[in-house]
Amino acid sequence: MKIVIINYGAGNIQSIMFAIERLGFTAILSNDWKEIKAADKVIFPGVGEASSAMKMLIDSGLDVLIPTLKQPVLGICLGMQLMCNKSEEGNTAGLEIFDVDVVKFTPKVKVPQMGWNQIYNLKSNLFKGIAEKEYMYLVHSFYAPNCPDAIATTNYEVEYASALKKNNFYGTQFHPEKSGDVGEQILANFLQL
């Protein structure tokens, strides 16, 4: 299986690569269109600030490529947020894959939300064998509100979409690669899609 992690300068790439290796696979890092299009599975990571990450995607043309991909694609954290319509962070236009706008938590709660929180209302084969209310690791100040594309929910100030799915595109606000055995099971499920 050919697994490509999109390398555009805003990823938490090493921890994802190690998690995939622990599952018995090898991933390659690439921003090459041909390699990405030829992959069986594509992982779109992201750490950092939305507008600068989107600028890096635009500069490499990946903003045009990613929405056209036909194989399973998994956006993680900022990667998922960039797949939404837009983000309040830096007033950033997104890739418009998921029909939801990313907004910021209010000052009523500590931001970023950092640490472990539960996921529930689990839908899709991404969560095959995963129990309701498992704990996942999250670090974020912005979130996607609940919407029709939501396949998992988390509560922090409000209930929000901690995972999204539309056609072949999946996104997790949490970091499966940093969420222990349960997170690695979710990655393994993604690789079996």
Backbone as JSON, one array per atom type, in Angstrom:
{
  "sequence": "MKIVIINYGAGNIQSIMFAIERLGFTAILSNDWKEIKAADKVIFPGVGEASSAMKMLIDSGLDVLIPTLKQPVLGICLGMQLMCNKSEEGNTAGLEIFDVDVVKFTPKVKVPQMGWNQIYNLKSNLFKGIAEKEYMYLVHSFYAPNCPDAIATTNYEVEYASALKKNNFYGTQFHPEKSGDVGEQILANFLQL",
  "N": [[0.85, -1.19, 0.0], [0.55, 2.18, -0.87], [1.23, 4.93, 0.95], [0.88, 8.32, 1.36], [2.03, 11.14, 3.03], [1.11, 14.39, 3.05], [3.4, 16.87, 2.44], [3.77, 19.97, 3.29], [4.89, 21.85, 4.85], [3.61, 22.43, 7.24], [3.18, 20.43, 9.12], [2.81, 17.85, 11.63], [4.7, 15.77, 11.27], [6.55, 13.66, 11.91], [5.54, 12.19, 14.14], [3.25, 11.06, 13.03], [4.36, 9.48, 11.0], [5.8, 7.63, 12.57], [3.68, 6.37, 13.93], [2.38, 5.1, 11.82], [4.37, 3.37, 11.0], [4.46, 1.72, 13.29], [2.14, 0.36, 12.85], [2.89, -1.31, 10.88], [3.35, -0.37, 8.32], [4.77, 1.71, 5.71], [5.18, 5.14, 5.21], [5.43, 7.8, 2.83], [6.78, 11.09, 2.56], [5.59, 13.8, 0.76], [5.2, 16.46, -1.63], [4.65, 16.26, -4.18], [2.65, 16.25, -7.0], [2.12, 14.02, -8.71], [2.95, 11.81, -7.18], [1.23, 12.04, -4.97], [-1.3, 11.79, -6.18], [-1.07, 9.17, -7.07], [-1.12, 7.68, -4.78], [-2.42, 5.21, -2.48], [-3.59, 5.84, -0.07], [-4.0, 9.0, 1.51], [-2.62, 11.27, 3.78], [-3.27, 14.24, 5.41], [-1.74, 16.34, 7.24], [-1.52, 18.82, 9.9], [-0.25, 21.54, 11.67], [-0.15, 24.53, 13.46], [-0.82, 27.82, 12.2], [-3.76, 28.87, 10.54], [-3.93, 30.69, 8.22], [-1.27, 31.03, 7.33], [-0.59, 28.36, 6.83], [-2.43, 27.76, 4.79], [-1.47, 29.5, 2.84], [0.96, 28.25, 2.24], [-0.04, 25.92, 1.06], [-1.31, 27.0, -1.19], [0.87, 28.19, -2.5], [2.23, 25.93, -3.36], [0.43, 24.8, -5.02], [-1.16, 22.82, -4.01], [-3.62, 23.37, -2.95], [-5.34, 23.26, -5.05], [-5.11, 20.64, -5.94], [-5.79, 18.86, -3.72], [-8.71, 18.87, -3.18], [-9.56, 17.41, -5.41], [-8.83, 14.79, -5.15], [-9.33, 11.24, -5.26], [-8.95, 8.96, -3.74], [-9.06, 7.59, -0.32], [-8.7, 10.22, 1.99], [-7.21, 11.66, 4.8], [-7.54, 14.26, 6.93], [-5.82, 15.84, 9.55], [-6.23, 17.56, 12.56], [-5.27, 20.82, 12.12], [-5.17, 20.26, 9.42], [-7.69, 19.05, 8.94], [-9.29, 21.3, 9.54], [-8.56, 23.07, 7.49], [-9.77, 21.85, 5.39], [-12.34, 22.66, 5.54], [-14.97, 25.15, 4.85], [-14.16, 27.82, 5.52], [-12.03, 29.6, 7.86], [-12.11, 31.27, 10.99], [-9.65, 31.85, 11.98], [-7.23, 33.98, 11.15], [-8.95, 34.81, 9.18], [-9.39, 32.95, 7.0], [-9.78, 31.48, 3.84], [-10.94, 28.25, 3.06], [-10.56, 24.83, 1.79], [-13.04, 24.01, 1.07], [-14.21, 21.46, 1.21], [-15.54, 20.17, 3.35], [-18.68, 21.26, 4.43], [-18.73, 23.55, 6.37], [-17.96, 26.18, 8.66], [-15.01, 27.12, 10.37], [-14.64, 28.09, 13.71], [-13.74, 30.17, 16.58], [-13.16, 29.16, 19.97], [-14.83, 30.71, 22.75], [-13.76, 33.34, 25.07], [-14.57, 32.27, 27.49], [-13.6, 29.79, 28.05], [-10.52, 27.98, 28.58], [-8.05, 28.43, 26.17], [-5.45, 27.2, 24.06], [-7.69, 24.32, 23.82], [-6.24, 21.76, 25.38], [-5.05, 18.58, 25.65], [-6.66, 15.61, 26.89], [-9.81, 14.47, 25.74], [-13.23, 13.36, 25.39], [-14.62, 11.43, 22.67], [-17.66, 10.97, 20.94], [-20.93, 9.84, 19.69], [-20.23, 8.32, 17.45], [-19.72, 7.65, 14.06], [-19.38, 5.92, 10.95], [-16.94, 3.8, 9.28], [-14.45, 4.55, 10.08], [-14.36, 4.52, 12.78], [-14.62, 1.88, 13.51], [-14.87, -0.7, 15.84], [-14.24, 1.0, 17.91], [-14.99, 2.29, 21.05], [-17.78, 4.22, 22.3], [-17.21, 7.4, 23.79], [-14.45, 7.23, 24.14], [-11.17, 8.45, 24.96], [-9.37, 11.04, 23.37], [-6.46, 12.78, 22.12], [-6.15, 16.26, 22.04], [-5.31, 19.47, 20.67], [-6.18, 22.58, 20.28], [-7.53, 25.79, 19.28], [-9.56, 26.59, 17.74], [-12.57, 25.4, 16.15], [-14.73, 23.09, 14.39], [-18.11, 23.56, 14.14], [-20.92, 21.42, 15.1], [-22.34, 19.61, 12.4], [-23.87, 18.42, 9.3], [-21.85, 16.76, 8.2], [-20.51, 15.73, 10.36], [-18.92, 13.07, 12.11], [-18.11, 12.38, 14.56], [-18.32, 13.61, 17.88], [-17.39, 16.09, 20.27], [-17.27, 17.6, 23.51], [-16.55, 20.78, 24.52], [-16.91, 23.59, 26.02], [-18.92, 23.93, 24.0], [-20.84, 21.48, 22.14], [-19.07, 20.05, 19.54], [-17.9, 19.22, 16.18], [-15.74, 16.65, 16.22], [-14.77, 14.95, 14.38], [-15.01, 14.59, 10.86], [-16.69, 13.66, 7.79], [-16.9, 13.34, 4.31], [-17.82, 11.91, 1.41], [-14.92, 10.57, 0.06], [-13.32, 11.85, 1.85], [-11.98, 12.43, 5.04], [-11.79, 13.76, 8.34], [-10.08, 14.54, 11.36], [-10.28, 16.28, 14.35], [-8.89, 15.7, 16.59], [-5.71, 14.17, 17.48], [-4.91, 11.28, 16.16], [-2.48, 9.96, 16.05], [-1.24, 10.57, 18.39], [-2.74, 9.53, 20.34], [-2.51, 7.08, 21.62], [-3.24, 3.52, 21.83], [-5.92, 3.42, 20.98], [-6.13, 5.58, 19.22], [-4.3, 4.7, 17.3], [-5.7, 2.5, 16.37], [-7.76, 3.81, 15.04], [-6.28, 5.03, 12.98], [-5.41, 2.66, 11.74], [-7.9, 1.69, 10.9], [-8.5, 3.67, 9.03], [-6.55, 3.11, 7.1], [-7.56, 0.78, 6.14], [-9.78, 1.45, 4.72]],
  "CA": [[0.0, 0.0, 0.0], [1.32, 3.43, -0.95], [0.66, 5.95, 1.84], [1.59, 9.59, 1.23], [1.73, 12.23, 3.95], [1.35, 15.63, 2.31], [4.46, 17.65, 3.07], [3.65, 21.34, 2.82], [5.56, 22.74, 5.79], [2.8, 22.72, 8.43], [2.73, 19.15, 9.64], [3.4, 17.13, 12.76], [4.91, 14.63, 10.39], [7.29, 12.53, 12.5], [4.7, 11.33, 14.99], [2.36, 10.31, 12.15], [5.17, 8.44, 10.35], [6.09, 6.58, 13.55], [2.44, 5.62, 14.18], [2.14, 4.24, 10.64], [5.38, 2.29, 11.08], [4.03, 0.79, 14.33], [1.06, -0.45, 12.27], [3.49, -2.22, 9.91], [3.38, 0.23, 6.99], [5.72, 2.81, 5.51], [4.6, 6.3, 4.51], [6.41, 8.73, 2.27], [6.43, 12.51, 2.6], [5.68, 14.34, -0.59], [4.31, 17.5, -2.11], [4.63, 16.03, -5.62], [1.3, 15.93, -7.45], [2.01, 12.65, -9.25], [3.04, 10.85, -6.06], [0.02, 12.15, -4.16], [-2.41, 11.23, -6.96], [-0.87, 7.73, -7.21], [-1.17, 7.03, -3.46], [-3.64, 4.5, -2.08], [-4.15, 6.62, 1.03], [-3.32, 10.29, 1.68], [-2.8, 11.91, 5.09], [-3.09, 15.69, 5.29], [-1.56, 16.8, 8.62], [-1.43, 20.27, 10.05], [-0.02, 22.17, 12.97], [0.22, 25.93, 13.23], [-1.83, 28.86, 12.01], [-4.49, 28.54, 9.31], [-3.66, 31.49, 7.02], [0.07, 30.74, 6.81], [-0.64, 27.01, 6.27], [-3.12, 27.83, 3.5], [-0.56, 30.14, 1.89], [1.9, 27.22, 1.78], [-0.77, 25.05, 0.13], [-1.52, 27.75, -2.44], [2.17, 28.36, -3.15], [2.64, 24.66, -3.98], [-0.67, 24.32, -5.86], [-1.86, 21.71, -3.38], [-5.0, 23.78, -2.7], [-6.1, 22.84, -6.24], [-5.05, 19.18, -6.03], [-6.4, 18.08, -2.63], [-10.15, 18.6, -3.33], [-9.85, 16.54, -6.56], [-8.35, 13.43, -4.89], [-10.4, 10.23, -5.27], [-8.67, 7.93, -2.74], [-9.31, 8.09, 1.03], [-7.83, 11.31, 2.47], [-7.45, 11.94, 6.22], [-7.0, 15.51, 7.46], [-5.65, 15.78, 11.0], [-6.12, 18.83, 13.28], [-5.37, 21.94, 11.18], [-5.49, 19.68, 8.11], [-9.14, 18.96, 8.87], [-9.87, 22.65, 9.51], [-8.32, 23.66, 6.17], [-10.69, 21.21, 4.45], [-13.65, 23.28, 5.74], [-15.2, 26.3, 3.96], [-13.26, 28.92, 5.91], [-11.69, 29.62, 9.28], [-11.95, 32.58, 11.62], [-8.23, 32.07, 12.25], [-6.64, 34.71, 10.03], [-9.98, 35.0, 8.16], [-8.79, 32.13, 5.96], [-10.61, 30.65, 2.96], [-10.5, 26.86, 3.1], [-10.64, 24.02, 0.57], [-14.48, 23.84, 0.8], [-14.6, 20.05, 1.11], [-16.59, 20.03, 4.36], [-19.52, 22.46, 4.37], [-18.83, 24.12, 7.71], [-16.96, 27.21, 8.92], [-14.27, 26.91, 11.62], [-14.77, 29.26, 14.59], [-12.88, 30.14, 17.77], [-13.78, 29.07, 21.29], [-14.95, 32.02, 23.39], [-12.86, 33.5, 26.22], [-15.1, 31.61, 28.68], [-12.83, 28.56, 28.29], [-9.08, 28.08, 28.34], [-7.6, 28.02, 24.84], [-6.11, 26.11, 23.36], [-8.07, 23.09, 24.51], [-5.04, 20.95, 25.26], [-5.11, 17.39, 26.48], [-7.53, 14.49, 26.54], [-11.25, 14.68, 25.83], [-13.97, 12.22, 24.86], [-15.34, 11.49, 21.4], [-18.89, 10.17, 21.0], [-21.76, 9.89, 18.48], [-19.3, 7.84, 16.42], [-20.31, 7.11, 12.84], [-18.47, 5.56, 9.86], [-15.97, 2.73, 9.51], [-13.25, 5.1, 10.71], [-14.44, 4.21, 14.22], [-14.94, 0.46, 13.69], [-14.23, -1.28, 17.01], [-13.92, 2.05, 18.89], [-16.12, 2.49, 21.96], [-18.22, 5.59, 22.58], [-16.59, 8.13, 24.91], [-13.0, 7.04, 24.26], [-10.43, 9.71, 25.09], [-8.41, 11.37, 22.31], [-5.6, 13.92, 22.44], [-6.49, 17.44, 21.24], [-4.67, 20.77, 20.92], [-6.74, 23.52, 19.29], [-8.27, 26.97, 19.75], [-10.65, 26.76, 16.79], [-13.28, 24.13, 16.0], [-15.83, 22.99, 13.43], [-19.38, 23.28, 14.83], [-21.65, 20.25, 14.63], [-22.88, 19.82, 11.05], [-24.24, 17.12, 8.72], [-20.66, 15.95, 7.91], [-19.88, 15.26, 11.61], [-18.98, 11.63, 12.4], [-17.78, 12.26, 15.98], [-18.62, 14.84, 18.61], [-16.68, 16.32, 21.53], [-17.81, 18.76, 24.21], [-15.64, 21.71, 25.21], [-17.75, 24.78, 25.96], [-20.07, 23.53, 23.19], [-20.62, 20.25, 21.38], [-18.56, 20.37, 18.2], [-17.52, 18.08, 15.36], [-14.33, 16.28, 16.39], [-14.39, 14.24, 13.15], [-15.88, 14.89, 9.73], [-16.55, 12.79, 6.62], [-17.7, 13.61, 3.12], [-17.31, 11.06, 0.33], [-13.65, 9.92, 0.4], [-12.55, 12.74, 2.73], [-12.18, 12.28, 6.48], [-10.98, 14.69, 9.13], [-10.17, 14.43, 12.81], [-9.71, 17.41, 15.09], [-7.93, 15.1, 17.52], [-4.49, 13.59, 16.91], [-4.89, 9.83, 16.39], [-1.09, 9.5, 16.2], [-0.79, 10.87, 19.76], [-3.82, 9.1, 21.22], [-2.3, 5.73, 22.12], [-3.73, 2.36, 21.08], [-7.22, 3.72, 20.34], [-5.82, 6.42, 18.07], [-3.68, 3.87, 16.27], [-6.77, 1.7, 15.76], [-8.44, 4.69, 14.08], [-5.39, 5.1, 11.81], [-5.48, 1.35, 11.07], [-9.2, 1.66, 10.2], [-8.37, 4.52, 7.84], [-5.75, 2.41, 6.09], [-8.37, -0.33, 5.59], [-10.94, 1.97, 3.98]],
  "C": [[0.89, 1.24, 0.0], [0.59, 4.5, -0.14], [1.51, 7.21, 1.71], [1.09, 10.55, 2.3], [2.08, 13.52, 3.22], [2.31, 16.51, 3.1], [4.4, 19.07, 2.52], [4.19, 22.35, 3.84], [4.77, 23.05, 7.05], [2.34, 21.44, 9.11], [3.48, 18.67, 10.86], [3.77, 15.75, 12.21], [5.56, 13.43, 11.07], [6.4, 11.61, 13.31], [3.73, 10.51, 14.14], [3.14, 9.17, 11.48], [5.46, 7.29, 11.32], [4.86, 5.73, 13.82], [2.16, 4.66, 13.04], [3.13, 3.08, 10.64], [4.99, 1.27, 12.14], [2.9, -0.12, 13.83], [1.58, -1.38, 11.17], [3.54, -1.69, 8.49], [4.47, 1.29, 6.92], [5.0, 3.92, 4.76], [5.73, 7.12, 3.92], [5.87, 10.15, 2.41], [6.57, 13.05, 1.2], [4.77, 15.54, -0.76], [4.21, 17.42, -3.64], [3.24, 15.55, -6.05], [1.17, 14.49, -7.89], [2.05, 11.62, -8.14], [1.76, 10.86, -5.23], [-1.16, 11.51, -4.89], [-2.31, 9.71, -7.06], [-0.99, 6.97, -5.89], [-2.48, 6.27, -3.28], [-4.37, 5.24, -0.98], [-3.32, 7.9, 1.19], [-3.65, 10.83, 3.06], [-2.39, 13.37, 4.96], [-2.98, 16.26, 6.71], [-1.59, 18.32, 8.71], [-1.24, 20.69, 11.48], [0.36, 23.61, 12.66], [-1.0, 26.78, 12.98], [-2.44, 28.72, 10.62], [-4.05, 29.36, 8.1], [-2.27, 31.21, 6.46], [0.13, 29.32, 6.22], [-1.33, 27.02, 4.91], [-2.25, 28.5, 2.45], [0.45, 29.12, 1.36], [1.23, 26.25, 0.8], [-0.94, 25.74, -1.23], [-0.21, 27.87, -3.2], [2.62, 27.09, -3.87], [1.55, 24.1, -4.9], [-1.48, 23.2, -5.25], [-3.31, 22.06, -3.04], [-5.91, 23.38, -3.86], [-6.2, 21.32, -6.28], [-5.92, 18.48, -4.99], [-7.9, 17.84, -2.83], [-10.5, 17.65, -4.48], [-9.46, 15.08, -6.3], [-9.52, 12.46, -4.77], [-10.19, 9.13, -4.24], [-9.01, 8.45, -1.34], [-8.23, 9.08, 1.48], [-8.21, 11.59, 3.92], [-6.76, 13.25, 6.6], [-6.94, 15.44, 8.97], [-5.45, 17.19, 11.54], [-6.29, 20.0, 12.3], [-5.67, 21.44, 9.77], [-6.99, 19.55, 7.92], [-9.76, 20.35, 8.74], [-9.69, 23.3, 8.14], [-9.21, 23.03, 5.11], [-12.11, 21.78, 4.57], [-13.78, 24.51, 4.82], [-14.25, 27.45, 4.24], [-13.01, 28.83, 7.4], [-11.61, 31.06, 9.77], [-10.49, 32.89, 11.9], [-7.59, 32.72, 11.02], [-7.63, 34.96, 8.9], [-9.6, 34.26, 6.87], [-9.83, 31.36, 5.16], [-10.05, 29.24, 2.96], [-10.69, 26.16, 1.77], [-12.08, 23.67, 0.2], [-14.88, 22.4, 0.52], [-15.73, 19.77, 2.09], [-17.36, 21.35, 4.44], [-19.78, 23.0, 5.78], [-17.7, 25.15, 7.87], [-16.33, 26.98, 10.29], [-14.3, 28.21, 12.43], [-13.91, 29.08, 15.84], [-13.72, 29.92, 19.03], [-13.85, 30.47, 21.9], [-13.96, 32.13, 24.55], [-13.36, 32.85, 27.51], [-14.31, 30.35, 29.03], [-11.36, 28.81, 27.98], [-8.78, 27.6, 26.92], [-6.09, 28.12, 24.77], [-6.67, 25.07, 24.32], [-6.88, 22.16, 24.31], [-5.15, 19.77, 26.2], [-6.16, 16.42, 25.98], [-9.0, 14.86, 26.71], [-11.94, 13.53, 25.09], [-14.53, 12.5, 23.47], [-16.55, 10.56, 21.53], [-19.75, 10.47, 19.77], [-20.94, 9.43, 17.27], [-20.06, 7.19, 15.27], [-19.18, 6.83, 11.86], [-17.47, 4.49, 10.28], [-14.65, 3.24, 10.08], [-13.2, 4.71, 12.19], [-14.84, 2.76, 14.48], [-14.15, -0.09, 14.89], [-13.86, -0.27, 18.09], [-15.16, 2.3, 19.74], [-16.49, 3.98, 22.04], [-17.47, 6.13, 23.81], [-15.14, 7.73, 25.17], [-12.34, 8.42, 24.34], [-9.42, 9.84, 23.96], [-7.64, 12.61, 22.72], [-5.89, 15.08, 21.48], [-5.64, 18.64, 21.66], [-5.22, 21.73, 19.88], [-7.51, 24.64, 19.97], [-9.49, 27.24, 18.89], [-11.31, 25.4, 16.57], [-14.32, 24.23, 14.89], [-17.11, 22.69, 14.21], [-20.02, 21.99, 14.29], [-22.33, 20.57, 13.31], [-23.22, 18.46, 10.47], [-23.04, 16.21, 8.41], [-20.01, 15.38, 9.17], [-20.05, 13.75, 11.77], [-18.47, 11.33, 13.81], [-17.98, 13.63, 16.61], [-17.77, 14.88, 19.88], [-17.31, 17.54, 22.19], [-16.69, 19.53, 24.9], [-16.26, 23.08, 25.01], [-19.03, 24.5, 25.18], [-19.79, 22.13, 22.62], [-20.16, 20.65, 19.98], [-18.17, 19.09, 17.48], [-16.04, 17.78, 15.56], [-13.86, 15.35, 15.28], [-15.46, 14.52, 12.1], [-15.66, 13.87, 8.62], [-17.46, 13.3, 5.52], [-17.06, 12.86, 1.97], [-16.03, 10.37, 0.77], [-12.79, 10.74, 1.36], [-12.98, 12.56, 4.18], [-11.35, 13.34, 7.17], [-11.16, 14.41, 10.6], [-9.55, 15.68, 13.43], [-8.66, 16.9, 16.08], [-6.75, 14.51, 16.75], [-4.5, 12.08, 17.15], [-3.48, 9.31, 16.66], [-0.53, 9.77, 17.59], [-1.79, 10.36, 20.81], [-3.72, 7.63, 21.62], [-2.92, 4.66, 21.22], [-5.03, 2.65, 20.35], [-7.0, 4.58, 19.1], [-5.19, 5.62, 16.94], [-4.69, 2.94, 15.61], [-7.53, 2.53, 14.74], [-7.59, 4.84, 12.82], [-5.44, 3.78, 11.03], [-6.79, 1.22, 10.3], [-9.14, 2.5, 8.93], [-7.61, 3.79, 6.72], [-6.5, 1.23, 5.47], [-9.55, 0.15, 4.76], [-10.78, 1.73, 2.48]]
}
